[in-house]
């Protein structure tokens, strides 16, 4: 049987698994150091256990779905092959890794039809939101080794790193002062990412699909490098440049874009003849779709838990900032009173 040997693809596949373990270990070590050096408040203990459990559920779900992807790919590859070749399983797995088209098959499976892509797009839009949150809130709080959360999110579906990041925030102190990020670059990066999602189905089955996927993954790193700064006063909007926005403001832009794109994709799927029931069943039509669709559901549950249990965000003024603002205000009022007194004496 004549086959194309792709050693580069095999190297990417094996390194993918190695880096998944490396970045998971690095992120867990960061959390351990935060736990040792920045003692969490006692009221956060229950939340830490909750998000630890959600992270384990996410990892177990991911592992099960991705294992099913690999098993299905190996079974499809082994059809029509000599049983003697498959008797030596380690050698057969190596031959499969250098001759199969695992990544291309994965990409084509998730864009196979609009019902499948409804779940996939939802997961990828959630990924954009979480990347934006990690980049802005992580820099706001000064979370150490923030790059490891980004790298882990690039390797594995987003809900696992999302829950670990929530734990990091629970172990990190509230910051004094609000960071403002370059708004135009953040919006441009989100627009490019959404454009990649819109074009993915159009180029299904072509070589451009892989390039579109890689471009979308690269754009996700933008929040880590957005220009940011703190200004003299976060309560006086005139002192903040018009092209700067807080992390919460950027999140609202992403949320609005996600709602619009999700509505459009759902409408497109129903126009193509998919009923709500068939869209729901498409979640388990292929293990590649299930890996992303279930990740979206877990991400939404984690976000709901975070919003409900930890309503206070870094954008809320801390005691120090409140005191500082009051102090500045009192000084200004004192100057005004003394100036009025002097004018009356004169």
C-alpha positions as CSV (number, residue, x, y, z in Angstrom):
1,X,0.0,0.0,0.0
2,X,1.6,3.3,-1.1
3,X,1.3,5.9,1.6
4,X,2.7,9.3,2.2
5,X,5.0,9.4,5.2
6,X,4.7,12.6,7.3
7,X,7.3,12.7,10.0
8,X,6.6,16.3,10.8
9,X,3.0,15.5,11.5
10,X,4.0,12.6,13.7
11,X,6.5,14.8,15.6
12,X,3.7,17.4,16.2
13,X,1.4,14.7,17.5
14,X,3.9,13.3,20.0
15,X,5.1,16.7,21.1
16,X,1.5,17.7,21.5
17,X,1.1,15.1,24.2
18,X,4.5,15.9,25.8
19,X,3.7,19.7,26.0
20,X,0.3,19.0,27.4
21,X,1.9,17.3,30.4
22,X,4.7,19.9,30.6
23,X,2.3,22.9,30.7
24,X,-0.1,21.2,33.0
25,X,2.7,20.6,35.4
26,X,4.0,24.2,35.1
27,X,0.5,25.6,35.8
28,X,-0.1,23.3,38.8
29,X,3.4,24.3,40.2
30,X,2.3,28.0,39.8
31,X,-0.8,27.3,41.8
32,X,1.2,25.5,44.5
33,X,3.6,28.4,44.8
34,X,0.6,30.8,45.1
35,X,-0.8,28.7,47.8
36,X,2.5,28.7,49.7
37,X,3.4,32.4,49.3
38,X,0.0,34.1,49.1
39,X,-2.3,32.5,51.7
40,X,-5.9,32.3,50.4
41,X,-8.6,33.6,52.6
42,X,-10.5,31.0,54.5
43,X,-13.8,31.9,52.7
44,X,-12.1,31.0,49.4
45,X,-11.3,27.4,50.4
46,X,-14.7,26.0,49.3
47,X,-14.5,27.8,46.0
48,X,-11.0,26.5,45.4
49,X,-12.2,22.9,46.0
50,X,-15.1,23.5,43.7
51,X,-13.0,24.7,40.8
52,X,-10.5,22.0,41.4
53,X,-13.3,19.4,41.0
54,X,-14.5,21.1,37.9
55,X,-10.9,21.1,36.5
56,X,-10.7,17.3,37.1
57,X,-14.1,16.8,35.4
58,X,-12.9,18.8,32.5
59,X,-9.7,16.9,32.2
60,X,-11.5,13.5,32.5
61,X,-14.1,14.5,29.8
62,X,-11.3,15.8,27.6
63,X,-9.2,12.7,27.9
64,X,-12.2,10.4,27.2
65,X,-13.3,12.3,24.1
66,X,-9.7,12.8,22.7
67,X,-9.0,9.1,23.3
68,X,-12.1,8.3,21.3
69,X,-10.8,10.5,18.5
70,X,-7.5,8.6,18.4
71,X,-9.2,5.2,18.6
72,X,-11.6,6.1,15.7
73,X,-8.7,7.4,13.6
74,X,-6.6,4.3,14.3
75,X,-9.5,2.0,13.5
76,X,-10.2,3.9,10.2
77,X,-6.5,3.6,9.4
78,X,-6.3,-0.1,10.1
79,X,-9.1,-1.1,7.8
80,X,-7.8,-3.3,5.0
81,X,-4.4,-3.8,6.5
82,X,-2.7,-7.1,7.1
83,X,-3.4,-8.5,10.6
84,X,0.3,-9.3,10.8
85,X,1.1,-5.6,10.6
86,X,-1.3,-4.8,13.4
87,X,0.0,-7.6,15.7
88,X,2.8,-5.5,17.0
89,X,0.7,-2.7,18.5
90,X,3.6,-0.2,19.3
91,X,4.9,-0.5,15.8
92,X,1.4,-0.2,14.4
93,X,0.8,3.0,16.4
94,X,4.0,4.4,15.1
95,X,3.1,3.6,11.5
96,X,-0.3,5.2,12.1
97,X,1.2,8.4,13.5
98,X,3.5,8.9,10.5
99,X,1.0,7.9,7.8
100,X,-2.5,9.0,9.0
101,X,-4.1,12.4,8.5
102,X,-5.2,12.9,12.1
103,X,-5.2,16.7,12.2
104,X,-6.8,17.1,8.9
105,X,-9.5,14.6,9.7
106,X,-10.2,16.3,13.0
107,X,-10.5,19.7,11.3
108,X,-12.8,18.4,8.6
109,X,-15.0,16.5,11.2
110,X,-15.7,19.7,13.2
111,X,-16.7,21.7,10.1
112,X,-18.6,18.8,8.5
113,X,-22.0,20.6,8.6
114,X,-23.7,23.5,10.3
115,X,-25.2,21.5,13.1
116,X,-21.7,20.3,14.2
117,X,-20.1,23.6,13.7
118,X,-22.8,25.3,15.9
119,X,-21.2,23.5,18.9
120,X,-17.7,23.9,17.6
121,X,-18.1,27.6,17.0
122,X,-19.7,28.1,20.5
123,X,-16.7,26.4,22.0
124,X,-14.2,28.5,20.0
125,X,-16.0,31.7,20.9
126,X,-15.9,30.7,24.6
127,X,-12.2,30.1,24.0
128,X,-11.8,33.7,22.8
129,X,-13.6,35.0,25.8
130,X,-11.5,33.0,28.3
131,X,-8.2,33.9,26.6
132,X,-9.3,37.6,26.8
133,X,-10.1,37.2,30.5
134,X,-6.9,35.4,31.3
135,X,-4.9,38.0,29.5
136,X,-6.5,41.1,31.0
137,X,-7.4,39.9,34.5
138,X,-4.2,37.9,34.9
139,X,-2.1,41.0,34.1
140,X,-4.4,43.1,36.3
141,X,-3.8,40.8,39.3
142,X,-0.1,40.1,38.5
143,X,-0.6,36.3,38.2
144,X,2.9,34.7,37.9
145,X,3.9,32.7,34.8
146,X,0.7,33.8,33.0
147,X,2.2,32.4,29.8
148,X,1.7,28.9,31.1
149,X,-2.1,29.3,31.2
150,X,-2.0,30.6,27.6
151,X,0.1,27.7,26.4
152,X,-2.0,25.1,28.3
153,X,-5.1,26.7,26.7
154,X,-3.5,26.3,23.2
155,X,-2.8,22.6,23.8
156,X,-6.0,21.5,25.5
157,X,-9.6,22.7,25.3
158,X,-10.3,25.8,27.3
159,X,-12.4,24.7,30.3
160,X,-9.4,22.9,32.0
161,X,-7.1,26.0,32.0
162,X,-10.1,28.2,32.8
163,X,-10.8,26.5,36.1
164,X,-7.1,26.5,37.0
165,X,-7.0,30.2,36.3
166,X,-10.0,30.8,38.6
167,X,-8.0,29.1,41.3
168,X,-5.0,31.3,40.6
169,X,-7.3,34.4,41.0
170,X,-8.6,33.1,44.3
171,X,-5.0,32.8,45.5
172,X,-4.0,36.2,44.2
173,X,-4.6,39.5,45.9
174,X,-6.8,42.2,44.6
175,X,-4.8,44.9,42.8
176,X,-4.9,48.6,43.5
177,X,-5.7,50.6,40.4
178,X,-7.3,49.5,37.1
179,X,-5.3,48.5,34.0
180,X,-6.6,49.9,30.7
181,X,-5.7,48.0,27.5
182,X,-5.4,49.1,23.9
183,X,-8.9,48.8,22.7
184,X,-8.4,49.1,18.9
185,X,-5.9,46.2,18.8
186,X,-8.1,44.1,21.0
187,X,-11.1,44.6,18.8
188,X,-9.0,44.0,15.7
189,X,-7.7,40.7,17.1
190,X,-11.3,39.6,18.0
191,X,-12.5,40.6,14.5
192,X,-9.8,38.5,12.8
193,X,-10.6,35.5,15.0
194,X,-14.3,35.7,14.2
195,X,-13.4,36.1,10.5
196,X,-11.4,32.8,10.8
197,X,-14.4,31.1,12.3
198,X,-16.7,32.4,9.6
199,X,-14.4,31.2,6.8
200,X,-13.7,27.7,8.4
201,X,-16.7,26.0,6.8
202,X,-16.2,27.6,3.5
203,X,-12.7,26.0,3.2
204,X,-13.6,22.6,4.6
205,X,-11.8,19.9,2.7
206,X,-9.1,22.2,1.4
207,X,-5.5,22.8,2.5
208,X,-6.5,26.3,3.6
209,X,-8.5,24.9,6.5
210,X,-5.4,24.1,8.5
211,X,-3.9,27.6,7.8
212,X,-7.2,29.2,9.0
213,X,-7.1,27.1,12.2
214,X,-3.5,28.0,12.8
215,X,-4.2,31.7,12.2
216,X,-7.1,31.6,14.7
217,X,-4.9,30.0,17.3
218,X,-2.2,32.6,16.8
219,X,-4.6,35.5,17.2
220,X,-5.7,34.1,20.6
221,X,-2.3,35.1,22.0
222,X,-3.0,38.8,21.5
223,X,-4.4,39.5,25.0
224,X,-1.0,38.5,26.5
225,X,0.7,41.3,24.5
226,X,-1.8,44.1,24.5
227,X,-0.4,47.4,25.5
228,X,-1.7,48.4,28.9
229,X,-1.2,51.1,31.5
230,X,-2.5,52.6,34.7
231,X,-3.7,56.2,34.8
232,X,-3.8,58.8,37.6
233,X,-7.5,58.3,38.2
234,X,-9.8,55.5,37.2
235,X,-12.8,57.5,38.4
236,X,-12.2,60.5,36.1
237,X,-12.9,59.2,32.6
238,X,-11.4,62.3,30.9
239,X,-7.9,61.2,32.1
240,X,-8.2,57.8,30.3
241,X,-7.4,57.9,26.6
242,X,-10.3,57.1,24.4
243,X,-8.5,54.2,22.8
244,X,-8.1,52.4,26.2
245,X,-10.6,50.1,27.8
246,X,-10.7,47.9,30.9
247,X,-10.8,44.2,30.7
248,X,-14.5,44.1,31.6
249,X,-15.2,46.5,28.7
250,X,-13.3,44.2,26.3
251,X,-15.2,41.2,27.6
252,X,-18.5,42.9,26.8
253,X,-17.3,43.4,23.2
254,X,-16.4,39.7,22.9
255,X,-19.8,38.7,24.5
256,X,-21.8,40.8,22.0
257,X,-19.8,39.4,19.1
258,X,-20.3,35.8,20.4
259,X,-24.1,36.3,20.7
260,X,-24.4,37.6,17.2
261,X,-22.3,34.8,15.7
262,X,-24.0,32.1,17.6
263,X,-27.4,33.4,16.6
264,X,-26.3,33.6,12.9
265,X,-24.9,30.0,13.0
266,X,-28.1,28.6,14.6
267,X,-30.2,30.4,12.0
268,X,-28.1,29.0,9.2
269,X,-28.3,25.5,10.6
270,X,-32.1,25.7,10.7
271,X,-32.2,27.2,7.2
272,X,-30.3,24.1,6.0
273,X,-33.0,21.8,7.4
274,X,-31.6,21.0,10.9
275,X,-34.1,21.0,13.7
276,X,-33.2,21.9,17.3
277,X,-33.2,18.2,18.1
278,X,-30.8,17.4,15.3
279,X,-28.5,20.2,16.4
280,X,-28.5,18.9,19.9
281,X,-27.8,15.3,18.7
282,X,-24.9,16.6,16.6
283,X,-23.0,17.1,19.8
284,X,-22.2,13.4,19.9
285,X,-22.1,12.7,16.1
286,X,-18.3,12.6,16.2
287,X,-15.8,12.4,19.1
288,X,-14.0,15.5,17.8
289,X,-17.3,17.5,18.0
290,X,-18.0,16.1,21.4
291,X,-14.6,17.1,22.7
292,X,-15.3,20.7,21.8
293,X,-19.0,20.8,22.5
294,X,-18.7,19.3,25.9
295,X,-15.8,21.7,26.6
296,X,-18.2,24.6,25.8
297,X,-20.8,23.3,28.2
298,X,-18.2,22.8,31.0
299,X,-16.8,26.2,30.3
300,X,-20.2,27.8,30.6
301,X,-20.9,25.9,33.9
302,X,-17.5,27.1,35.3
303,X,-18.2,30.7,34.3
304,X,-21.7,30.5,36.0
305,X,-20.1,29.1,39.2
306,X,-17.4,31.9,39.1
307,X,-20.0,34.6,38.5
308,X,-22.3,33.3,41.3
309,X,-19.7,32.5,43.9
310,X,-17.1,35.2,43.3
311,X,-19.1,38.3,42.2
312,X,-16.4,40.8,43.3
313,X,-14.0,41.5,40.4
314,X,-10.8,43.4,40.3
315,X,-12.6,46.4,38.7
316,X,-14.4,47.0,42.0
317,X,-12.5,49.5,44.1
318,X,-10.4,48.1,47.0
319,X,-10.2,49.6,50.4
320,X,-6.8,51.1,49.6
321,X,-8.0,52.8,46.4
322,X,-11.2,54.0,48.1
323,X,-9.1,55.5,50.9
324,X,-6.7,57.1,48.4
325,X,-9.6,58.6,46.4
326,X,-11.1,60.0,49.6
327,X,-7.8,61.4,50.7
328,X,-7.3,63.1,47.3
329,X,-10.8,64.5,47.4
330,X,-10.4,65.8,51.0
331,X,-7.2,67.5,50.0
332,X,-8.8,69.2,47.1
333,X,-11.8,70.2,49.2
334,X,-9.3,71.6,51.8
335,X,-7.5,73.6,49.2
336,X,-10.9,75.0,47.9
337,X,-11.9,76.0,51.5
338,X,-8.6,77.7,52.2
339,X,-8.7,79.6,48.9
340,X,-12.2,80.8,49.6
341,X,-11.1,81.9,53.1
342,X,-8.2,83.9,51.6
343,X,-10.5,85.6,49.1
344,X,-12.9,86.6,51.8
345,X,-10.1,88.1,53.9
346,X,-8.8,90.1,50.9
